Amino acid sequence: MHKEKSLGKGEKQQNPVVFFIIFIAAIVAVGLAGHFLTGRTFLDSKNIMIIITSSVYPTFIAWALCFLFACGYTDLSIGAVVILGSFACVTLGNLYGYPGVIVGGLVVGAVLIFINFVIFAFSKIPSWIASISLALIYEAIAVYIRGHDVSRPHVDAELLPELRLIGQMPINVILLAAGFVVVYFIYNRTSIGLNIRAIGGSMDVSRALGVNILKTLLWVGLICGLLIGTSAVIQQSYSIRTSVLPGLTSIIMLFKPLAITLLAQILQKRINIIIAVPFCSIIVFGVFNLMTFFRVQSGTLQELLLCIFLIAFGVIGQRGVKEVVK
């Protein structure tokens, strides 16, 4: 999302392992405080399972955002893509079982996000502008599919009970662990990940150094598409049914993953951003879980606080950045 920043003169390097231990200790301390404030229910095993389960599919979206921001692009159509992927999951899943659930989400996510990046790469339109238009298109398609007499019974149906294990523990945690290994390796240990970050630093310099910009951007589209498709599979298995409304309402689905990513960007000086994302996801969803305990109204006050978090994380994350932030 922005260029890497060097440490200020007064900033001291800190051992990443020590910082990570302090970070985990802080999470535990806050969790214990919340546990006692909620009458010893916040850290109840059932409530912990709820927090972890609800944070899994946004984690995959946040990882996709890490790749997008690393190369300097923004895609606001992701929420609409997740909706269409969820429709494919429930339709094909109820017809063909787990193969239908998995293939439906992955294919829709990969194809649509790949198309987005083809448009970004060839049209030269700023990605945030193009993605708003694409979000409207995908929402219109989703509304049409749900409103059509032939397709409505399929996409409006609930996913069969025997097909919901992907969104439940321990399967979702196993998928999260597997996803982490793959994403970490691609982002940090491959030439593709290096080229993606290089493009975000300077596209002109990357081109001069021999980086194939078009090929790299198409790789970003494919990787992000598979992550979004995986998110759609887990989301549909978790939520059972997905709704859609026109008017860019799908962008709301990006708010929590965006908060997760921005918080992870704040921590990336000390913790690798791919590692930070799952922990930040648990933090964000833990905070909203606490709000529920304290009867902070969902739909109004919680969303207001979420927007405040987004602004705060964004401001903190841009400290010291002198260039224009995309």
C-alpha positions as CSV (number, residue, x, y, z in Angstrom):
1,M,0.0,0.0,0.0
2,H,2.9,2.3,0.6
3,K,6.6,2.2,0.2
4,E,8.9,0.7,2.8
5,K,10.1,3.1,5.4
6,S,13.5,3.2,7.0
7,L,13.8,3.4,10.8
8,G,14.1,7.0,12.1
9,K,17.3,8.1,13.8
10,G,15.8,7.8,17.2
11,E,14.3,4.4,16.6
12,K,16.2,1.3,17.9
13,Q,16.2,-2.1,16.2
14,Q,14.5,-4.7,18.4
15,N,14.9,-8.4,18.2
16,P,11.9,-9.7,16.3
17,V,11.6,-12.8,18.5
18,V,11.5,-10.6,21.6
19,F,9.0,-8.3,20.1
20,F,6.8,-11.3,19.0
21,I,6.9,-12.7,22.6
22,I,5.9,-9.2,24.0
23,F,3.2,-9.0,21.4
24,I,1.7,-12.4,22.3
25,A,2.0,-11.5,26.0
26,A,0.1,-8.3,25.4
27,I,-2.7,-10.2,23.6
28,V,-2.9,-12.7,26.5
29,A,-3.0,-9.9,29.1
30,V,-5.8,-8.0,27.2
31,G,-7.6,-11.3,26.8
32,L,-7.4,-12.0,30.6
33,A,-8.7,-8.5,31.3
34,G,-11.6,-9.1,29.0
35,H,-12.2,-12.5,30.6
36,F,-12.6,-11.0,34.1
37,L,-14.7,-8.0,32.8
38,T,-17.1,-10.4,31.1
39,G,-17.6,-12.5,34.2
40,R,-15.1,-15.2,33.1
41,T,-16.8,-15.9,29.8
42,F,-14.6,-14.2,27.2
43,L,-11.9,-16.9,27.3
44,D,-14.4,-19.7,27.6
45,S,-13.4,-22.5,25.2
46,K,-16.7,-22.1,23.2
47,N,-16.2,-18.4,22.9
48,I,-12.6,-18.8,21.8
49,M,-13.8,-21.2,19.1
50,I,-16.3,-18.7,17.9
51,I,-13.6,-16.0,17.6
52,I,-11.2,-18.2,15.8
53,T,-13.8,-19.7,13.5
54,S,-15.2,-16.2,12.5
55,S,-11.7,-14.9,11.8
56,V,-10.5,-17.6,9.4
57,Y,-12.1,-16.5,6.1
58,P,-11.3,-12.8,6.6
59,T,-7.7,-13.9,7.2
60,F,-7.5,-15.2,3.6
61,I,-8.9,-11.9,2.3
62,A,-6.3,-10.0,4.4
63,W,-3.5,-12.1,2.9
64,A,-4.8,-11.3,-0.6
65,L,-4.8,-7.6,0.4
66,C,-1.2,-8.0,1.5
67,F,-0.3,-9.0,-2.1
68,L,-2.4,-6.2,-3.6
69,F,-0.9,-3.5,-1.4
70,A,2.6,-4.9,-1.8
71,C,2.4,-4.2,-5.6
72,G,0.6,-0.8,-5.1
73,Y,-2.9,-1.9,-6.2
74,T,-6.3,-1.7,-4.6
75,D,-9.3,-3.9,-5.5
76,L,-12.7,-2.9,-4.1
77,S,-14.6,-5.6,-5.9
78,I,-13.3,-8.4,-3.6
79,G,-16.5,-8.5,-1.5
80,A,-18.7,-8.9,-4.7
81,V,-16.4,-11.7,-5.9
82,V,-16.8,-13.5,-2.5
83,I,-20.5,-13.3,-2.9
84,L,-20.5,-14.8,-6.4
85,G,-18.0,-17.4,-5.3
86,S,-20.3,-18.3,-2.4
87,F,-23.2,-18.6,-4.8
88,A,-21.1,-21.1,-6.9
89,C,-20.2,-23.0,-3.7
90,V,-23.8,-23.5,-2.6
91,T,-25.1,-24.3,-6.1
92,L,-22.4,-26.8,-7.1
93,G,-22.0,-28.1,-3.6
94,N,-25.6,-29.1,-3.2
95,L,-25.4,-30.8,-6.6
96,Y,-21.9,-32.5,-6.5
97,G,-20.9,-32.4,-2.8
98,Y,-17.5,-31.2,-1.5
99,P,-15.9,-31.2,-5.0
100,G,-18.6,-28.7,-6.1
101,V,-18.1,-26.5,-3.0
102,I,-14.3,-26.3,-3.5
103,V,-14.2,-26.0,-7.3
104,G,-17.1,-23.5,-7.4
105,G,-15.4,-21.0,-5.0
106,L,-11.9,-21.4,-6.3
107,V,-12.8,-21.1,-10.0
108,V,-15.0,-18.1,-9.5
109,G,-12.5,-16.3,-7.3
110,A,-9.5,-17.1,-9.5
111,V,-11.2,-16.2,-12.8
112,L,-12.8,-12.9,-11.6
113,I,-9.8,-11.5,-9.8
114,F,-7.5,-12.6,-12.7
115,I,-9.9,-10.7,-15.0
116,N,-9.6,-7.7,-12.7
117,F,-5.8,-7.7,-13.0
118,V,-5.9,-8.1,-16.8
119,I,-8.1,-4.9,-16.8
120,F,-5.7,-3.2,-14.4
121,A,-2.6,-4.1,-16.4
122,F,-3.9,-3.2,-19.8
123,S,-6.3,-0.4,-19.3
124,K,-3.9,1.8,-17.2
125,I,-7.0,3.0,-15.2
126,P,-6.3,3.5,-11.5
127,S,-7.1,0.2,-9.9
128,W,-9.4,1.7,-7.2
129,I,-11.5,3.4,-10.0
130,A,-11.7,0.2,-12.1
131,S,-12.5,-2.0,-9.2
132,I,-15.4,0.1,-8.1
133,S,-16.9,-0.3,-11.6
134,L,-16.2,-4.1,-11.4
135,A,-17.8,-4.3,-8.0
136,L,-21.0,-2.7,-9.4
137,I,-20.9,-5.2,-12.3
138,Y,-20.4,-8.2,-10.1
139,E,-23.1,-7.0,-7.7
140,A,-25.5,-6.6,-10.6
141,I,-24.7,-10.1,-11.8
142,A,-25.3,-11.5,-8.3
143,V,-28.6,-9.6,-7.9
144,Y,-29.7,-10.9,-11.3
145,I,-28.8,-14.5,-10.4
146,R,-30.6,-14.3,-7.1
147,G,-33.7,-12.7,-8.6
148,H,-34.0,-15.0,-11.6
149,D,-36.7,-17.7,-11.3
150,V,-34.4,-20.5,-12.5
151,S,-31.2,-19.7,-10.5
152,R,-32.8,-18.3,-7.3
153,P,-33.8,-21.7,-5.7
154,H,-30.1,-22.8,-6.1
155,V,-28.2,-19.7,-4.8
156,D,-30.8,-18.9,-2.1
157,A,-30.7,-22.4,-0.7
158,E,-28.8,-23.3,2.4
159,L,-25.6,-25.3,2.0
160,L,-26.4,-28.9,3.0
161,P,-25.5,-29.7,6.7
162,E,-23.1,-32.4,5.7
163,L,-21.1,-29.9,3.5
164,R,-20.4,-27.4,6.3
165,L,-17.3,-29.0,7.9
166,I,-14.9,-26.7,5.9
167,G,-16.2,-23.7,7.9
168,Q,-16.0,-25.5,11.3
169,M,-13.1,-26.5,13.6
170,P,-10.8,-28.3,13.2
171,I,-11.0,-28.3,9.4
172,N,-11.0,-24.5,9.0
173,V,-7.9,-24.2,11.3
174,I,-6.1,-26.9,9.2
175,L,-6.9,-25.0,6.1
176,L,-5.6,-21.8,7.8
177,A,-2.4,-23.5,8.7
178,A,-1.9,-24.9,5.2
179,G,-2.8,-21.5,3.7
180,F,-0.2,-19.8,5.9
181,V,2.6,-22.1,4.8
182,V,1.8,-21.6,1.1
183,V,1.3,-17.8,1.4
184,Y,4.4,-17.3,3.5
185,F,6.5,-19.3,1.1
186,I,5.2,-17.4,-2.0
187,Y,5.4,-14.0,-0.4
188,N,8.9,-14.4,1.2
189,R,10.7,-17.2,-0.6
190,T,9.9,-17.0,-4.3
191,S,11.0,-14.7,-7.1
192,I,7.3,-13.9,-7.7
193,G,6.9,-12.5,-4.2
194,L,10.1,-10.5,-4.5
195,N,9.0,-9.1,-7.9
196,I,5.6,-8.2,-6.4
197,R,7.2,-6.2,-3.6
198,A,9.7,-4.7,-6.1
199,I,6.9,-3.3,-8.2
200,G,5.3,-1.7,-5.2
201,G,8.6,0.0,-4.4
202,S,9.1,1.4,-7.9
203,M,7.6,0.0,-11.1
204,D,10.1,1.9,-13.3
205,V,13.1,0.6,-11.4
206,S,11.7,-2.9,-11.4
207,R,11.3,-2.7,-15.2
208,A,14.8,-1.4,-15.6
209,L,16.1,-4.4,-13.5
210,G,14.3,-6.8,-15.8
211,V,11.1,-7.6,-13.9
212,N,8.3,-8.6,-16.2
213,I,5.6,-6.2,-14.9
214,L,2.7,-7.7,-16.9
215,K,3.6,-11.3,-16.0
216,T,4.0,-10.3,-12.3
217,L,0.7,-8.5,-12.2
218,L,-1.1,-11.5,-13.7
219,W,0.5,-13.7,-11.1
220,V,-0.8,-11.4,-8.4
221,G,-4.3,-11.7,-9.9
222,L,-4.1,-15.5,-9.9
223,I,-2.7,-15.7,-6.3
224,C,-5.2,-13.3,-4.9
225,G,-8.0,-15.0,-6.9
226,L,-7.2,-18.3,-5.3
227,L,-7.1,-16.7,-1.8
228,I,-10.4,-15.0,-2.4
229,G,-11.9,-18.2,-3.7
230,T,-10.7,-20.1,-0.6
231,S,-12.3,-17.4,1.5
232,A,-15.6,-17.8,-0.4
233,V,-15.5,-21.6,0.3
234,I,-14.9,-21.1,4.0
235,Q,-17.3,-18.2,4.3
236,Q,-20.2,-20.1,2.6
237,S,-19.5,-23.2,4.8
238,Y,-19.5,-20.9,7.9
239,S,-22.4,-18.6,7.1
240,I,-24.5,-21.3,5.3
241,R,-26.3,-18.6,3.2
242,T,-25.1,-15.4,1.5
243,S,-27.2,-12.4,0.7
244,V,-26.6,-9.6,-1.8
245,L,-27.8,-6.0,-2.3
246,P,-26.9,-3.5,-5.0
247,G,-25.2,-0.2,-4.5
248,L,-21.6,-1.2,-3.5
249,T,-22.9,-2.8,-0.3
250,S,-20.4,-5.6,-0.9
251,I,-17.5,-3.3,0.0
252,I,-18.6,-3.6,3.7
253,M,-17.2,-7.1,3.5
254,L,-13.8,-5.6,3.1
255,F,-13.8,-3.5,6.2
256,K,-12.7,-6.0,8.8
257,P,-10.1,-7.7,6.5
258,L,-8.8,-4.2,5.7
259,A,-8.5,-3.4,9.4
260,I,-6.6,-6.6,9.8
261,T,-4.2,-5.8,7.0
262,L,-3.6,-2.2,8.2
263,L,-2.9,-3.4,11.7
264,A,-0.5,-6.0,10.3
265,Q,1.3,-3.3,8.3
266,I,1.9,-1.4,11.5
267,L,3.6,-4.5,13.0
268,Q,5.5,-5.5,9.9
269,K,8.7,-3.7,11.0
270,R,9.0,-6.3,13.7
271,I,6.9,-9.2,12.5
272,N,6.6,-10.5,9.0
273,I,3.3,-9.3,7.6
274,I,2.1,-12.8,6.6
275,I,2.7,-14.0,10.1
276,A,1.1,-10.9,11.7
277,V,-2.2,-11.2,9.7
278,P,-3.7,-14.3,11.6
279,F,-2.9,-12.7,15.0
280,C,-4.3,-9.4,13.9
281,S,-7.4,-11.2,12.7
282,I,-8.0,-12.7,16.1
283,I,-7.4,-9.3,17.7
284,V,-9.9,-7.6,15.5
285,F,-12.6,-10.2,15.9
286,G,-11.8,-10.5,19.6
287,V,-12.5,-6.8,20.0
288,F,-15.8,-7.1,18.3
289,N,-16.7,-10.1,20.4
290,L,-16.0,-8.0,23.5
291,M,-18.2,-5.3,22.1
292,T,-21.0,-7.9,21.9
293,F,-20.5,-8.8,25.5
294,F,-20.7,-5.2,26.5
295,R,-23.8,-4.8,24.4
296,V,-22.4,-2.4,21.9
297,Q,-25.0,-2.3,19.1
298,S,-24.2,-4.2,16.0
299,G,-25.0,-2.5,12.7
300,T,-24.4,1.0,14.0
301,L,-21.9,1.6,16.9
302,Q,-19.8,-1.4,16.0
303,E,-19.4,-0.3,12.4
304,L,-18.7,3.2,13.6
305,L,-15.9,1.9,15.8
306,L,-14.6,-0.2,12.9
307,C,-14.3,2.9,10.7
308,I,-12.5,4.6,13.6
309,F,-10.1,1.6,13.8
310,L,-9.5,1.8,10.0
311,I,-8.6,5.5,10.2
312,A,-6.4,5.1,13.3
313,F,-4.5,2.1,11.8
314,G,-4.1,3.9,8.5
315,V,-2.7,7.0,10.2
316,I,-0.3,5.1,12.4
317,G,0.8,3.0,9.4
318,Q,1.6,6.0,7.3
319,R,3.9,7.7,9.9
320,G,7.1,8.9,8.3
321,V,5.8,8.3,4.7
322,K,6.8,11.3,2.6
323,E,5.6,10.0,-0.8
324,V,2.0,10.0,-2.0
325,V,0.1,7.1,-0.6
326,K,-2.0,5.1,-3.0
